[in-house]
Amino acid sequence: MESAVASGATRPREIYASKGCKAQCGNCVPGVVCLLREARMKQVQAGLIQQTASVAALSA
């Protein structure tokens, strides 16, 4: 999931495509959406940490 998000996936269908499958009945979609949001949050947090470190390095 995280590798698909890192590759630019932003929608459940893009996640399914990256794994070579697709939703059949749709019962798994809410779970995929939740995992997608979590993976995106990790990306955002990592970016913020990196920005903070860059600013701290410039201030030193």
C-alpha positions, -999 to +999 in steps of 0.1 A: +000+000+000+027+025+010+047+018-021+016+025-043+010+058-024+047+067-029+042+060-066+014+084-067-018+064-059-045+085-044-076+064-050-086+029-041-088+018-078-051+029-082-042+008-052-060-022-066-043-017-100-009-015-084-016-049-068-031-064-100-066-067-087-099-048-085-128-046-060-155-072-066-183-065-042-169-033-026-168-045+010-130-040+011-131-004-002-136+013+032-106-005+046-085+004+016-095+040+020-085+039+056-051+024+048-047+049+020-053+078+044-028+063+069-001+059+042-007+094+030-005+108+066+029+090+070+041+106+039+030+141+051+046+135+085+078+124+070+079+155+048+072+178+078+100+161+098+124+166+068+114+202+065+119+208+102+153+192+101+163+214+071+151+246+089+170+236+120+202+229+100+199+264+084+194+280+118+225+263+133 
